C-alpha cells in the first residue's frame, strides 16, 4: 500500500518542528563550544590567585617604610614588613622569594606621610615593574590628621582607591593586589598613653586626631578618639568593598585592624608605629593571607 502524503496543515507543523530542532541544535553547540555571546562569557573561568608570586612591589605609608622602627623619626625600609631584608623580620618578599631575590625582585614605593590621594602615583611606579604582587597599606594618615574634622571624607577615600586600582589595572592587568586593613589607632593610643616619654614624642605632631591630650578622659576627647576609630572602620569597609570588585585583589579580612599589638611590638621611640617585632607580625599576617588557597572570610 502506498503511504498517504501528509496534508498541507500537517506539512506546516512538521516544517516548524524541524526548524525548531535546527535552532535548538545551533544554540546547544554555541554554548558547549564557549563561543561568542553570554554563554561563552559565563564559561570563561575567573583568574586564579597565585599563591607563589615571583615579584613584589609595595605601596603605602610610614608603616611600610619602617618608620621609627630603627631610629627616632626616620625611615628604616630594611625592616619593612613588605619588602625588607632584615632576617629578624622576614618580610613578605623574603618569605615568598627567598632572601637572595629580595633586592632584585621587590620594590618599595611607600612614602612616610602618604594618604589615599598619593596611591595612584605610587601604583604607577610599582606597575612599571609588572610585579606579580602589589601590597597596599594606606589609610592611617587619612585618619591621623591635625584634627578629627580634617580626616579624609569616606567618599573621597573610596574615589581615590577606585581610581588607583583602575590605574594599576590599565598599566599591569595581571598584578595581584594584597590590601591590608588600616590598624586600630585607638588600640595603639592605649599602649603608649601612660608613658611620659611617649607623650612627649606624640606632642611632635604624630596623629593628633587620636593622640592629642592622651590622658584626657573628658567627653570631648573621648568622643574625638571614638570618631577617629569609627572613620578607620569606615575606611576598612571601603577597602573591602572596592577590592571585592577586582578578581585579582585580596583584602586581609580585617586581620591587621584586629591584631592585638602589644607595647613590645611597637617602636620604642613613639609606641605607635610597629617596631621590628611588629613588622614581623605584619609580614606573618600578610604571608598567611597571600599563600592561602581561599581569601579570608
N, C-alpha and C positions, 0 to 999 in steps of 0.2 A: 504494500500500500504506500503511495506517495505521501510524504509529510505535508501537512496543511501549512501554507505560508502564513506568517503572522499578520494579523490585521493592522491597519495604519496606526491605531492608538497603541497597540502592543509594541510596534516598532519604535514609536517615540519613547516609550518607557524604557525599553532596552537600551536605546541610544543614550538616554540621560544617565542610566546606571553605569554604562561603560565610561562616559566622560567623568563621572564622579570617581570611578575607580582609578582612572589615569591621574586625576588631580591629587587623590589621596596618596598614590604611589610616589608622585613627584614630591609632595610635602614630606613624606616619610624619608625619602632619600636625602633631601636637603638637610633635615635635622640630624640624621645619622652621620653625614659627612662633615658636619661642623662648618658648612659653607657660610656665605654672607647672610645677613639677616639676624634677627633677635635670637633665633635658635643657636646660631654659631657663636654669638657673644656669650650666651649662657654657658655653652660647652667649654669655653676657654677657661682654663684653670687660673686661679689667682696666684700671684707671685708667692713663692715660699720664702720664709725667713731663713737666712743663712746664719747658722749658729757658730760659724767659724770664719768670720771676716778676716781678710788678709791685710787690711789697712784701716787706720782710724784717724779721723780728724775731730777736734774738739772745739766747741764754741761756747761762749757764756761769759761769766763774770769772775770776780776775785776768787771764788772758791776753786774754780778750775785752773786758776793761775797759782794756787798755793799761797795766797796772800797771808802774811803773818804766821806762816807755819814754820819758818826757819829763822826769821829775824823780824824785829818790830817794823811795821808799816812798810813792808817790802814784799814783792812777789818772789815765789820760790817754785817755778814751774817743774823743777826736777822731782818734786813730791806731789805733783798733780795726780788726783785720782784717775784722770782720764788718760794722760799721755806721759806721765813722769817716768823716770828711770831709777828712782831710789828703791833699792831692794827691800827696805823696811815697809814700803807702801805696796809694792807690787801692783802697779797701776793696771787699769783695764787693758791698755795696749800691751803691757808686759805679759799679762795673763793670756791674752789672745794670740799674740805674735811671737812671744819669746823675747827675752831681753835684748838679744843681738839685733832684732829687727826694729826696735822702738825708734832709734834715731833716724832711720830712713823710711819707715812705713807709718809714721804717725806725725801729726801736725797740730799745734795748739794755737788757735786763733782767738781764744778768750781774752778779754781785756778787763782789768780791775775797774769797777765802777760802771760797767756796761749795763744797759737796760734793754728791754724788748725792742725798742726803736733801733738799737745797734745791731740786732741779729741779722737782718738782711745783708749788711756789709760783711759781717763775719762769715756767713754761709757762702757768700760769693767767693771769698778767699779759699774756703775749705773745698768748694765744689771744683775748683781748678785742678785739684789732685785726683778727682774722680774716686774718692775713698769708698771702700766697701761699707764703712760705718761712720756715721757722724753722731757725736754725743752732744746733747743740748742741756745745759743747766743755766737757766736765766729766770729772773723774776724777783730775786731778793732785793735788788736795787730799785725796782719799781715800787716795792713796799717800803724800803728803807729810804725815806725822804726826810727833809728837814722838819716837816710837819705831816700829820696824817692826812690833812686836806690836800696835800700836794702829791699824794700817791697817784700812780698812773691809773686812769679810769679803766674799768674792766673791758669796755667796748674797744677802747684804743689798744689795750693789751691783746685782745683777740685779733683785731685787724692786723696788728704787727706780726703776730705769729702766722696767720694765714698767708700774708704776703711773703714772709721769709721762707716758708715751706714751698710756696709756689715758685719762688725764685730758684730754690735748690732743685726742684723737680725739673725746671726748664734747663738748668745747667748740667745736672748729673742725675738723670732719671732713675738709675738703679741703685743709688746710695741708700742704704738703710739708715734709719734715724732712731736713736735711743733718747728718749726725753725723760729727764729727771724731774721729779716734783720739787717745788720750792720748799726749803726746810721750814720747820715750825720756829719762827723767830721768837715767839713768846717763850718757848722752852729754852732757847739759848739765853734769853734775858734772865730766866730763873736760875741758870747755872752760875752766872757771874755777878749778880746784883749785890751780893753780900760781901764782896771783896773790895776793900777800899782802893787798892791799886788799880783794879779793873775799872772801877767807877771813874777814876781819873783819866784812864785811857779813853773811855767812852765819851768823855767830855770833848775830845778832839774832833768829834763830829761823826762818829760811827753810828749809823742807823738811829738818828734822833727820834724818828716817829715811834720807835719802840723803846729806845734806851734812855731817852731824856728823863730826868728825875727818877732814877731807877728804884729808889726806896719809897717813893711816894705811894701811899695807899688811898689818896684822895679819889673821889668819884671821877673827876675829870681824867686823871692819869690812868686809872683802871679802865675806863671806857675807851681811852685812846689806844691802849695796848690791845684790847679786845677788837677794836676796829681794824687795827693792822692785821691781827691774826685772821679775822674774817676775810679781809682782802686777799691774803695769801691763799686761803681756802678757795676763793673765787678764781684766782689765777690758776690754781691747780686743776680746777674743773675745766677751765678753758683749754689748758694743755691736753687734758684727757680727751675732750670732745674733738678738738681740731686734729689731734694725732689719729684718732679713731677713723677719720675720713681718708687717711692715707694708708694704703695696703702695706707699705714698707716702713711704717712708723710704729714704734712700740713705746708706750708710756709705762712708767715704773709702777703704776697702780697705787701711788702714794707712799712708796717704800721709804724714800728719803724724808718726807714730811713726818712720817710716823716713827722714824728711827729715834730711840731714846738716847740722844747724845749725852754723855756724862762729862763732867768737868775735865777729866784726864784725856778726853778725846778732842778737846778744844785747844786753840792757841794759848800758850802760856803768857802771851802778851796782851791779848784782848778778850779771851774767854768767849769769843763769839764766832770767829772763823774756825774751821776744822784745823787741828794740828796734824802732825804726821799720822797719829793713830786714827784720827777722824777721817783723814784722807784715805787711809787703808780700808776703813769700813765702807766708805763711799764706793771704792773700787770693787770691794767684795759684793756689795749690793748690785752694782751695775753688771758685773760679770755673771751673777746669778740670773739676772733678767735677760741679758743678751744671749746666753747659751741655753736658755730654757726652750724646750720644743714648742711650748704654747705661751702666749703672753699672759701676764698676771691678770687675775680676775678682779 
